[in-house]
Amino acid sequence: MKQYLISMYQPAGAQRPDPAFLAGVMREVEAIGRELREADCWVFGDGLHAPETATVLRAAGDDDVLVTDGPFAEGKEYLGGVTIIRAPDLDAALDWGRRYARATTLPIEVRPFQGEG
C-alpha cells in the first residue's frame, strides 16, 4: 500500500468556530481516525499550532543558517493539521480525503509520497 498525506487547511485569522459545531467536527474526525485504524490504513495524524509559532531555518552561506520566527509566507490559509494514511491507490486515498472535507468543511489536499511506486 502507498502512503498519502492528507493536509487540512484553515482560514487565517478566522474566529474559533462555535463550540457545538466544533464538537461535532471533532466527533466526525475521531470516527474517521478509528475507521482508518480498523482498516489498518492509519500511519499518523495530528493538528498543528498556529503559523505564528513556526520557526523558519534558511541556509545563508557556507555553514550559516538564518533562523527567524513566524511563518515563511503570508497566506489566506495555513496548514492546520496532517494525517498520513496507507491506501491501495489514489482513489481510495481521495475517499478518505472526501470524508475529512465533509467532516471539517475545510479544504483538504491529498498527496502521494515520493518513492511509493
Stockholm file with secondary structure:
# STOCKHOLM 1.0

chainA/1-117         MKQYLISMYQPAGAQRPDPAFLAGVMREVEAIGRELREADCWVFGDGLHAPETATVLRAAGDDDVLVTDGPFAEGKEYLGGVTIIRAPDLDAALDWGRRYARATTLPIEVRPFQGEG
#=GR chainA/1-117 SS CEEEEEEEEEETTCCCCCHHHHHHHHHHHHHHHHHHHHTTCEEEEEECCCGGGCEEEEECSSSCEEEEESCSSCCSEEEEEEEEEEESSHHHHHHHHHHHHHHHCSCEEEEECTTCC
#=GC SS_cons         CEEEEEEEEEETTCCCCCHHHHHHHHHHHHHHHHHHHHTTCEEEEEECCCGGGCEEEEECSSSCEEEEESCSSCCSEEEEEEEEEEESSHHHHHHHHHHHHHHHCSCEEEEECTTCC
//
